[in-house]
Amino acid sequence: MSDVKCASMLLEASSRDVEALSGMADAAVFADEIFGFHLQQATEKLLKAWLALLGETYPLTHDLDLLFNLLRNKGADVSNFSALTEYTPYAVQFRYEAIGHDVAPIERQESLGLVDSLLARVQLELGGEEGR
């Protein structure tokens, strides 16, 4: 599969996660563990799509820090999105166990805005690649 085709597929999958997040604004209906999981998944897919667009083979990992570091190493400016690294534990740890009372609730609108910005950035990167 080409890098652009792989990136497009990941971008499309992450868009579905972002859409789901938009419908999960009510914390009384959707627990932070569920919201955080979809936020982590959308971020992971977007970072992997960006890496694919840069010609990088991305690792099979849920570790957002690692993916951000790989992007930095390829020269990508990811500084505006680095706050998303805090959602790594939602991929596995909080998926199977409840979040402790010492963890602050997710600021849903803020985090959704951040992942929306990342989605727009990767879409922009993809548009540049498709035009080449």
N, C-alpha and C positions, 0 to 999 in steps of 0.2 A: 504494500500500500504506500502511495506517495506521502511525503510529509504534509502536503497541503490537504490531501484527502483525509489523512488521519486527524489533522488539526480541525478540519470541518466537522468530522464525526464527533470529536470531543466537544467542540463548541456547541453543536446541536444538543448533545446530551446535557451539557452544563446549563444551557438555556432552559431546558425542562426543569432542572433543579431550581433555578432562579424563579421560574414561574410558580413552582410549588411553594417556595419561600414567601412569595407575595400573598399567597392565600393562608399563610400560617402566622399572621400578625397577632392573633389572639392567644396570649400565653395561657389563658384558662382552658383552651381547647387543645393546643399543641404544646407539649412540654418542651423545655429548653433542650433536652436531649435529642428530640426529634428535629427541632428547628436547627440546632447546631450541627447535627449529622448532615442535613441537606446543604447547609452552608459550607461545611467542610468539603463535601463531595463536589459542589459546584466550583469551589476554589481549586481543588485538586485537578479537576478536569481542565479548567481554564489554564492553569500553569503548565500542564502537560501539553495542551494544544499550542501554547506559546513556544515551549521547548521544541515541539515538532516543527513549527514554522521556522525555527532557527537551525533546523537540521540536526538537532540533538536527539539521541535516543534516550527517552526518559525512563527512570527506574520504576519498577512496580512497587510503589510505596504510598503510604498515606501521610508521610511526614512533610508537612508544608514548608518547614524550615529548609529541609534538603532541596525541595523543588525551587524555592526562592533563591537559595544559594547557587544552584545550577544556572538559573537565569542571570543572576548577577555576574557569574563567571563568563557568561556569553555576552556580557555588555549591556544587558537589558536594564532599564531603570524601573525597578519595582518598588522604590521607596514609598510611593503613595499607598501601596497595598500591604505592606509588611505587617500591619496589625492583624491581618487575617491568620497569621501563624498561630494565634491563640486557640484556633478551632481544631487543631490537630487531634486533641484527645477525644473529640466527638466522633471520629472515624471508627474507633474500636472501643476504647475504654468506657466512654459514657454511653455507648450504644448498648452495652450489656449491664452496666451498673448505674445507679442513680448518681446524679451530681450531688456532691456534699453541700451542706448548708453554708460552708465557708466560700463557695463560689458565687460571685455576683451574677444576677440574672443577665441574660443577653440583652443588649440594647438592639432590638430587632430592626428598627428603622435605620439606625446608623450602620449596622452590619449589612443590611440589605443594600443600602446605598453604596457601600464600599464594594460589595461583590458585583453590583450593577456597573460600577465604574471599571472594574477589572474586565467584565464581559465586553464593555464598549471598547476597551483598549485592545483586547485580543481580536475583536471583530475588525478593528482598524488595521491591526497587523496582518490579519488574513486578507483583507481587501487589498493591501499593498502587495501581498504575495500572488494573489490571483491575477493582478494586473501586470505581472512581470512576464 
